[in-house]
Amino acid sequence: MSWYIVYFVLYFIFMLGIAFWYFKRINTYEDYLISGWNTGFWKITGTVISTFCGAAVFIGWVGLGFTVGLSGYWKFAFVAILFSLILIIGFAKPLRRQKLITLADLFTKRFGGRAGIIPSVLSAFIYSVPTTALQLVGMSTVFNITLDISLPVGIFISFAVILIFTVIGGLPATILTDAIQSIIIIIGVVALAIVTVTHVGGLGSLFNASEPEYINFTGPDGLGEIMLYALSVGPFYMVWQSTWQRIFAAKDEDTAVKANSLGFIIAGLISFLPFLIGLAARQFVPHDMHPDLVFSYVTDLLMASPVGGIVFLGLLAALMTGATSFILQGSSNLTVDLYQNFINKDASPKTMLKSSRISVLIITALACLFAYSIEDIATTYQWALRLTATITVFPFLAVMFWKRVTKTGVLTSMIGTAVLVLAYPFLPIGMDHALFGFIVSFVLLVGVSLLTKHAASETVQAAYFEKLENPNVRER
């Protein structure tokens, strides 16, 4: 326990020290939320790795490897990486050119008025709050296993530390610490994978001892389940605000593409290891153990405190950076999309910076409350992804490529999809609810757009091919 205390204390001192260093150097809300559109290659690469490898990777995906084997990698990690790379390679340059801060910014700039409210609310409350809560639960689990701190107390400690760091340091501190923490994360997960596989006799013995359905591509649930997930959840990563932030934060278009791509490729390689750890854990962990506890159980059992402390520190780093990124995502939505666009359009830079920090407090507090109600990390994460994806993916693609799309069509699609997806459990429909949502979104978007005219607040342009110039929206 003494080793854990030393590691954690030094880590938090380091993190808060960097945050205070940036506190005196952040002068505008754009510096605070988007790092001034001026972040270099390796910082972007590191922050992508750290943000992607959060609670879902360390805790959720080890648990999935324990329950479904290696097929979980193709069902979850590979799909996420694939769609993230599609966004980066296909859309980073035209998005970076728009000089945006959030996804909702794109809709506001294209349609004017209140078109950005729905994606903003989705990003801030449906995604940022529950996913930040996942990180708090993950951190509390670390404190429980290593320091015997109760989960409720651990959640509150996590809330306090993350809130202080994020409020004072913003995205610049997050990106710098992410770049450093990515090294800790890689060392931690690689070390645990080596120790766990060695414990069960090596890869050969592991594969020989594992049931065939846990090591093949389709897994125990079959190919249909993998393809269903790929089509229903994978598209979310094209509208993942955290990746958009890294694209906007890059110092130029070339850095936005290359640094983000490298980060996700490395993250994709790292992400295979949690599933391998989970598969190996089936050989010595009781099969009735809750999947979310497998990671901590294996680490505590197999690794002595000095080395195990590094693994837990890697997990803590992943959770901390994930939480700060998701909080800043929600803060961007509240500050730019809601406060600046609808409450105080003439807010000064100082007022916007203050508003950004207040919104950080709001998102973090809501996440803390939500954390006390989470029972299943993986299920909670999937729920947030599916709802966000079904409502926003087709409208996003329409804004990028289709000039004929109208404000009425987009709003009808978003609102109608949200209502029907939420009502899905009460409807006599046999198909997967995410696929149902995508179909509804597409039909409403195209049908209503063809039946309606462009609103006066719109700029009739396709964002992929040209920079949006809307006279009704203030330029940055």
N, C-alpha and C positions, 0 to 999 in steps of 0.2 A: 504493500500500500504506500510506503514511503516513496518508492520510485515513481508511482503514479502521481503523487502529490507534487513532487519536484518537477516532473515533466509538465503537468497542467499549469502550475503556477508560473513557470518560466514562459510557457506558451502564451498565456493570457497577458502577462506583462509585455511581451513582445508585440502582441496584436494591438493592445491599447496604446502602446508607445507610438506605433506607426499612425494610429488613428489621430492621436493628439498632434503629431508632426504635421499631418495634412490639415488639421482643424484650422491652423493659422494661415494656411495657404489657399484655402478654398474661398473664392470671392463671389462666385455666381452660382445660381442653381444649375447651370449647364455644366460647370466644373463638378458640382456635387453629384448630379444624376447621370452624366454621360462622359465624365472625365475630359470635358472640353474638346471632344472629337480629335484627340491628339495622342492616342496611346500606341506604343511601339509593338513590334512583332512578337517578341517573346513574352511580354506581359499579357498580350491577348491570348497567345497559345496556352499559357499557364492558367489563366482565369477560366478558359473553356474547360480544361481538364478538371480543375477543382470544382467548378459549378456543376458539371455533369455528374461527377462522382460524389453524390451526396447520400442522403439516407436511403434512397431507393436502391443505389448501387451496393453500398456496403451491407446494409441490414436487409432490405427487401429482396435483393437479388441473390444473396447467400441463402435466404429463406426459400426462394423459388428454386434454386439449384437443389436444395434439400427435398423439395416436394415434387418437382417435375424434371429434374436433371438438366442436362446440357441443352435440351430443346428450348429451355427458357431464354437462352442467349439469342437464338434466332427469333424468338417470339417477341422479346422486349428490347434488348440492347441493340442488336443489329438493325432492327427496324428504325429505332430512334436515330442511330448514327446515319443511316441511309437518307432519311428525309431531312436531317439537319444539313447534310452535304448537298442535297438538292437545293435547299434554301440558299446556302452560302455560294455555291458555284453558279447557280442560275439567277439569283436575285440580289446578291450582296452589292454589286456595283450600282444597279439602278436605285436600290433603296438608299445606299450611302449618299447618292447624288441628291436625294430629296431633302437632306438636312433635317431629319426627323429626330424625335426622342423616343416615341412609343408607336406601337401598332395603331392605336386609336388616332394618333397624329395623321396617319396616312388617310384615314377615312374623313377626318375633319378637313384636311387640305383638299381632298377630291370633291367632297359633297358640301362642305361648309356647314354652318348651323350645328345641330346636335347629333350628327351622324356618328361621332366618335364615342358617344356615351355608352352604348351597349358593349363594344369591345373593351372599353376602359373598365367598366364594372366587372366584366368577365375576368379580365386580367388581374385586377386588384383584389377582388373578393372571392371569385370562384377558383382561381388558381393560386395567387400569391399567398393568401391567408392559410389555406389548408396545407400547401407544400412547405411553407415556413413552419407550420405546426409539426410537420413530419420531422424536420430537423431538430426542433426542440425535444420531441419525444426520443429521437435518436441520441441526442446529447445526454438526456436524463438516464437513458439506459447505460451509457458509458459510465456515468457517475455511480449508478447503482451497482454495476458489476465490479468496478475498480475500488470505489471508496465506500460502498455500502450505504449510499445516500438514497433515501426513498424516492420513488419516481415523481411524486408531486413536488417534493422539494427540489429535485433535480431539474424539473421543468422550469421552476421559478428562477433558479440560479442561471440556467441557460438563457432565459428571457432577459434577465438583468444584464448579463455580459454582452449579449448580442445587441441589445438596445443601445447600450453605451457606445460600443464600437461603431455601429452603423450611424447613429445620430451625429457623431463628431467627425467620422472619417469619410463617409459617403463612398461613391464608386471608386475614386482614386485610391483610397486606402484598401478597398476590397480587391481591386485589380493587382496592386503590388503584392499584398499578402497572398493572393491566389497564386501568383507566379512562384512564390517561394514554397507555399504549401503543396503545390502540385508534386514537388519532389518528395515531400514527406508522405503524401498519399501513395505515390508509386512504390516507394520503398516498403511502406506498411503492407499493402495488399500483396505485393510479390513475396515478401517474407512469409506472410501467413499462408499463402498458397503452397510455397515450397515445404513448409513445416507440416501442413495438413496432409499433402499428398505423400510425403515421406513417411508420415505416421501410419498410413494404411499400406505401405510397402511399395510405393512408387506408382507411376502411371499404368504400367502393365498389370500389376496386381489390382489396381483400382478398377480398370475397365473389365477385367476378368470376373471380379466379384460383384459388379453392378448388374442390375437387371437390364436386359437389352433396351427396353423402352425408355430407360433413363439416360442412355448414351447416344441414341440415334437422333436424327434430325427432327422427326415428327413428335417424339416424346409420347408419354402416356395418353395425351389428349388428341393425338392425330394431326395430320397435315391441315385439315379444315380449320382447326382452332388457331393454328399459327397464321394461316392466310387471313382469317377473319380479324385477328388482332392487327395484322399489318395494315389492312385496309381501313380499319375502324379507328385506330389510335395513332398509327404512324404519322398521318398527315398533320397531327397537332404540332409536330416539331417544325413545321413550316411557319407557324405563327407563334412560336415560343418566344416570349418577350426577352428572356435572358440572352438568347442568341442575337436577337435584334439589337440589344444594347451593346453587345460586343462588336457587332458590325458598325454601329454608329460611333462607338468609342475609338475605333481604329483611326490612325492618323491619315490614311488615304485608302483609296479603293483597292489597290494592290495588297496592302496589308490586311484589309478586311477579308479578302478572299483567301489568301495563302495562310495567314496565321490562324484563322478560324478553322480552315480545313485541316491543318496539321493537328490542331488541338483535338478535334473530333476523331481523327484517325487514331491518335494515341489513346484517347478515351475509349475507343472501340476495342482496342487491343487489351487495355486494362480490364474492361468490363467482362471479358471472358472468364477472368480468374475468380470472381465471386461465385459464379455458377459451378466452376470446378471445385471450389472449396465446399460448396453446399453438397455436391455429389459425393465427395469424399466423406463428409460428415455423416452421411447415411450409414457408413460402416461402423460408427462407434457412438453416435448420438441417439438417445431414445427417440423412436419415430413419432411418439406422441408429443414431443416438445413443440411449443409454438414456434413457427418459422422465424418470427422476428427476433427470437432469442438465440438462434443458432450461432450467429457470428460471435457474439460476446461469449457464449459458452465455450466455443472452440478456442478462441484466443486465450481465455483465462485458463483453460485446461492444458493447452499444449505449449504455451510460451511463458518462460520465466519473466518475472516482473521487469527487469531492465529492457529486454527485447520486446516483451508483450506491451510494455509502455509505449514503444515506438509505434506499434500497430494501432493501439488505442488512440495515440496522438494523431496518427494519420486519419483515423475515423473522425476524431474530434475536429480536425482541420477541414475535412470534407463537409461535415455538418455545419460548421461555423460559416464557411464561405458560401455554402448553398443557401443558408438562411439569410445572410446579408444580401445576396444577389436577388433573392425572391422578394425581400422587403423593399429593396430599391426599385424593383420592377413595379410593385404596387404603389410605392411612393411617387414614381413617375406618372402613373395613371391619375392619381388623386391630384397631384400638383399641376401638371400640364393640361391634362384632358378635362378635368373638372373645375379646379380652382381658377386657373388662368383663362380658360375658354368661356366659363359660364358664371363665375362669381366676381372676379376682379381682372378684367381684360387689360387694365392699365397698371397692373401691379409692378412695382419697381423691382430691380434685381435683388435688392436686400429683402424685400417682402417675399419674393419667390423662394429665396434661400431659406428663410424662416418657415415658410409654408412647407417646403420639402422636408425639413426636419420634424415638423409637427405631424406630417403624414406618415413618416417613418414610425413615430410613436403609435399612431392609430393602427397601422398594419401589424406591428409587432404585438400590441396589446390584444388585438383580435385573434392573432395566431396563438398567443398564450392561452386564451380562453378555449380555443378550438382544440388545443393539444390535450387538454384534460378529458376529451371525449373520444379520442382516436383509439380504435381497437385493432385495426389491420392497416399497416403502412402501405402495402402494395395495392390493396383495394381502394384506399382513399386516393392514392396518386392516380390510378387508372380512371376513377370517377371524374376527377378534375380535368384530366386530359381529354376524355371523350366529350364532355359537355362543351369545353372550349373549342375543340376541333370542329364539331358538327356545326356550330354557329358561325364560325369566322373563316374557315378555310376557303370555301367557294366565294364569299364576298371579297376576300383578299385577292384571289386569282382574277376575279372580274375587274377589280380596280387596276390591276397591273396590265391586263391585256384587252379589255373590252370597253370601248368608248360608249357603247350603247347602254351600258348598265346605268340605272337611275337611282337617285336617292330613295325614292319610294320602294323600288325593288329591293335594295339592300336592307332597308329598315324592316320591310315586311318579311324578308327572308330570315333575318336575325330573330325578330320577335316571334314569328310563327314557329321557327325551329326550336327556340327555347321552350315555348309553351308545350309543343307536342312531344319533345324529348322528355321533359319533366313529367308529362302525363302518360308517357309510354307504359309504365307498369299497370295502368288501368285500362289500356286499350287492347283489343283482341288481335294482336299482331305477332306473327311467329318469328320474324327475322330479328337479327341482332339490333339493339336499340341505337347503336352508333351508325350502322349502315342505314337504318330507317331515317335517322337525323340528316345524314348526308343527302339522301334522296329528296327529302322535304326541302332542305336548304336549296338545292339546285333547281328544283321545279319552281319554287316560289321566286327565287332570284331571277331566273330567265323569264318565266311567265309574266310576272308583274312588271319587269323592266320593259318588255316588249309592248305592254299595254299602257304604259305611262310615259309622260314626257319628262325631260330634264327640268329640275327645279332651278329657279333663278340664282340660288346660292352655289350651284355646281360650277366646276370647271371641266368641260368635256374633253378630257385627255386620258391617255393610257399611260400609267406611271412607269411601265417598263421601258417605254420608248422615248419619253420626254419628261423633263422636270415640270412638276405640277406648278402652275402659276395661277392661284386663285385670288382674285382681288378682294374677296370677302374674308381672307385669312391673313393675319399678320405674319410676315416673313421673319425668320431668325437670321 
